[in-house]
Amino acid sequence: MKILILGGTAEARDLAGRLLELGHDVTSSLAGRTQNPTLPAGAVRMGGFGGAVGLGSYLRNENIERLIDATHPYAGTISANAVAAAQASGVMLVRYMRPVWAEPDSAGWTNVATAAEAASVLPADATVLLTTGHTGLVDFLGRADCRFLVRLIEAPAVAIPSHTRLLQDRPPYGLADEMALLARESITHLVTKNSGGAQTAAKLEAAQRLGVEVIMIARPAYGPALEVSSVDGAIEALALTG
């Protein structure tokens, strides 16, 4: 079968490798925003499709039989485009979605819907570790009454103001390192997205141990797809093992 994986995550790379081992024709699509990305096995396509219409045309022109959305849980535009393109082309869409991080009973997270809401609930004089990525960054940088340590893989396109420092780093992150970072920087608040997965989960335990307040941005809602929560589930959903 010809399969297109919308990827960029570790799970997408795992899935590509396993599907190739099963003998399928797999192409992985990467947005191209990250310099020197870790590439999956098989064919790789870099860059956008030109929206939902362009993705739908690609699916038809390349005779794609299965579309897998294995992007980051907050890759909103491409996930919405995948739904529209799958519906327009009649191609089956499987969405791999990591399980969310469960809030411990004693954690007391502040749960919000958007980056703008997260920025608005920060108290004045907060010292914030910001791990929300590039989207919505300007909402936080406008809070000149707070101090921010912004952790990103790639430097942002926007200017970094004087009350903000950039920390360029790449996961995974261990618990000891996360605790040391929070303590060294005197962090009072952690603002993050509920991305799920083990590679970046240690910051939540570190925050709980050190009494750092967590502001958690909820996941967006996407349209209809056959949604699974594991790589094994994705393979089973594609009916490739039966």
Secondary structure, 3 states (H helix, E strand, C coil): CEEEEECCCHHHHHHHHHHHHCCCEEEEEECCCCCCCCCCCCEEEECCCCHHHHHHHHHHHCCCCEEEECCCCCCHHHHHHHHHHHHHHCCEEEEECCCCCCCCCCCCCEEECCHHHHHHHCCCCCEEEEECCCCCHHHHHCCCCCEEEEEECCCCCCCCCCCEEEEECCCCCCHHHHHHHHHHCCCCEEEEECCCCCCCCHHHHHHHHHCCEEEEECCCCCCCCEEECCHHHHHHHCCCCC
